[in-house]
Amino acid sequence: MVHGDVSQRMASMIPVLLLTVGFPDTLNWVTSLTLAGFCLGWLALHWYFELRVDAKAARVIGPQAIEGLREVIAATATVANKLSLHAPTGWRLKACQGSW
């Protein structure tokens, strides 16, 4: 329910839209640095929205939210998940506890 928010959807679609439409024809050091800066900025924005979603879900679910998040993290603890674009686990747990 919380992931259906317009801001959450736009945060996930921004890189797809910009990289498919705005990807340069020639790749040199200037465009590489520009793309790297854009990707870092987008990652920070993405993490902000993910942490906000975790905090909202914790408010909706209540005290059981922290245990639910731990179960999800434990169930998806694979190498591929560690390479995902989610915020660090400690930050997500703090967001669920309300100390974010």
Secondary structure, DSSP 8 states (H G I E B T S, - for coil): -GGGSHHHHHHHHHHHHHHHHS--SS--HHHHHHHHHHHHHHHHHHHHHHHHHHHHHHHHH-TTHHHHHHHHHHHT-SHHHHTSSS--HHHHHHHHHT--
